[in-house]
Amino acid sequence: MTQHASLTPERWAELDRDRQLLAIANEMNRASKLYGAADRQRLANAYERVLRLADLTAEVQPERSLRRELLRWRETAGALYLAPDADLHRALFRALLQLVPATARQLPFLLGR
């Protein structure tokens, strides 16, 4: 069971869109640090949390265009869960951060330029 398994859509919807996406970005940042051979299970757990939060965010997202883009993003995150790849992870992390201005402001701190 993942850390966010008991988080309900109603409770998640209490957070604004920016905080929801920042929470997903936080889990992606954690996963960034787990690409060592000894960390495979922890990496899988991090991706499970990423997927859970992406599902919750898409479920409660009233903005149709953002929901569509997030679901596309989530599909690639699912592929990363099945076959981790550091380069794809970095590209996917960047794409997530570029979804809204609040997360885009974090780009220089998390990924550089």
Secondary structure, 3 states (H helix, E strand, C coil): CCCCCCCCHHHHHCCCHHHHHHHHHHHHHHHHCCCCHHHHHHHHHHHHHHHHHHHHHHHHCCCHHHHHHHHHHHHHHHHHHHCCCHHHHHHHHHHHHCCCHHHHCCHHHHCCC
